[in-house]
């Protein structure tokens, strides 16, 4: 799944841009209807992907309070950046 390609978490986008927590998430929510899961992003469920989520948390890639994680692919990452820079 997400391990096969470079992905970005919402926290990583917020941090890299110097944005406040939740900025990338709000952009993702605005764009989600135009995104395809598996092409633009991966959704990690706390029920099914607990190990991967915990690893992301240990690596500092997601916020400590994250329950279900979203990882953006190159396409999704570019779209979120375009939206935020728009």
C-alpha positions in Angstrom: 0.0 0.0 0.0 1.5 3.3 1.1 4.9 1.8 1.7 5.5 1.3 -2.0 5.8 5.0 -2.9 6.7 8.4 -1.3 3.8 9.8 0.7 3.2 12.9 2.7 1.2 13.2 5.9 -0.9 16.2 6.6 1.4 17.0 9.5 4.4 16.9 7.2 2.7 19.4 4.9 1.8 21.7 7.8 5.3 21.6 9.2 7.1 22.1 5.9 5.0 25.1 5.1 5.0 26.6 8.6 1.2 26.4 8.7 -0.8 25.8 11.8 -2.1 22.3 12.7 -5.1 21.4 10.6 -4.3 23.6 7.6 -3.5 20.7 5.2 -6.4 18.7 6.7 -8.9 21.4 5.8 -7.5 21.6 2.3 -7.7 17.9 2.0 -11.4 18.0 3.1 -12.1 20.6 0.4 -10.5 18.5 -2.3 -11.5 15.0 -1.1 -14.5 14.7 -3.5 -12.2 15.1 -6.5 -9.6 12.7 -5.1 -9.4 9.0 -5.8 -8.3 6.8 -2.9 -5.3 4.8 -3.9 -4.3 7.3 -6.5 -4.3 10.6 -4.7 -4.3 9.4 -1.1 -4.3 6.4 1.3 -6.7 6.3 4.2 -5.4 4.3 7.2 -8.0 3.1 9.5 -7.3 2.7 13.2 -9.0 -0.7 13.1 -7.2 -2.2 10.1 -4.0 -0.2 10.0 -3.1 0.2 13.7 0.5 -0.9 13.3 1.3 1.4 10.4 -0.4 4.3 12.2 1.6 3.7 15.3 4.8 3.5 13.2 4.0 6.9 11.6 3.4 8.3 15.1 6.7 7.0 16.4 8.5 8.4 13.3 6.9 11.8 14.0 5.1 11.9 10.7 1.6 12.3 12.1 0.2 14.2 15.1 0.1 12.5 18.4 -3.7 12.8 18.5 -4.3 11.3 15.0 -6.7 8.4 15.1 -7.1 7.6 11.4 -4.4 8.8 9.1 -4.3 10.2 5.6 -1.2 9.8 3.4 -1.0 11.8 0.2 0.6 10.5 -2.9 2.6 12.8 -5.3 -0.7 13.7 -7.1 -2.6 14.4 -3.9 0.3 16.3 -2.4 0.6 18.5 -5.5 -3.2 19.2 -5.5 -3.1 20.2 -1.8 -0.2 22.5 -2.3 -1.9 24.1 -5.4 -5.0 24.7 -3.3 -3.1 26.2 -0.4 -1.0 28.4 -2.7 -4.1 29.4 -4.8 
